[in-house]
Amino acid sequence: MYSKFQNIETPFYYYDTALLEATLKAIRDEIKPYPHFHVHYAIKANANPRLLSIIQQAGFGVDCVSGGEIQVAINAHFPTNSIVYAGVGKSDKEIIIGLRNNIFCFNVESIPELEVINQLAVKENTIANVCLRINPDVSPHTHANIITGMAENKFGISMADMEKVIWLANSLPNIHFKGLHFHIGSQITNMGDFQLLCDRINRIQDWLDSHAIRAEIINVGGGLGIDYQNPQVNTIPNFKDYFQTYAQYLHLRPHQSLHFELGRSIVAQCGTLITRVLYIKQGTYKQFAIVDAGMTDLIRPALYHAHHKIENISSTAKTYELYDVVGPVCESSDVFDINIQLPTTQRGDLLAIHSIGAYGEVMASSYNCRQLPQSLTDKDF
Ligand code: LLP
């Protein structure tokens, strides 16, 4: 397969759609025993139209965080009644896009936002379906930049305000209160973190019961992590453990449906960034492999100190050397990884940077006036 990459302009994103299909099937198989479980794909992870079309055809709903994402989801033919929409700063224009398309649910993150949605719904002569995003103050074990569910984070409504906001939601004429939404963070691999969220929701549910408040929907967000160290071994995340954790520890009421917003775990492993080595440079203390992809094409290492497995896919060398793999962008943080062992590498070799299907292409920029890479799939070869 990789020999076919030799004559293609680099860098480019390569997507294995067969793996994406297998991943979607694994999810469908695991939730089959739970007909009240619904998965909304978090489109922020990757909005490539070819991937969206596969995810849409597999029958998944969609989770959006902007009016632009709602528009992209509609263009990809996701049913509007499968769209959930979160975000701390929804503009009037974005709220109107949601209202006019009669989306499944706004995940509302503050009291003023709830009031604005009501006012706009009155103007539009419609009813807005609303879940309240509660900040459960649960700390997952992941990078600080991708934790969302702690009290100091900007997301959601504090537990202390929850009662007030539910009463307000029920009193506003053009708001239909549907339930509660949570999302504690991303790249979570310890099921105990999701179990803690379940415990917190169980206590909230007891409180709802004692106040005779009916929630039809519980949405637990996304966050399931993937194996960045062994992407070729653990190609499909452990969805069984993930869904079983919720089935076992979350005590739903008989009329309730449970919603998930999975992004990374669906698309991360099917994407690879293919880049060519421009130069091998001997520094004072280091040997650099300077490649033609940069932080503009994959910002995760610079932004979160993320490690993506890097493989030399064209070398046949039997000897190994240490390299810092760096990009061409004029920033010291334009480094993919340091001190990694690769077969002796030379100008022209192709490197594969793995697990970039989530938050890779979608976070690309044209800083340094760089051209955005093209994307290809297994279907193109
Ligand atoms: N739902 C909400 C409300 C979210 O904020 C997110 C991700 C998701 C669902 C999907 O989470 P996932 O299943 O993908 O973990 N750019 C960062 C990740 C940012 C995640 C933002 N929110 C990264 O590259 O690691």
Residues whose N, C-alpha, C, O or C-beta is under 5 A from the ligand:
A	BS01	LLP	A42 A45 A86 I146 H183 G185 S186 Q187 G221 G222 G223 L224 E261 L262 G263 R264 S265 R300 Y359
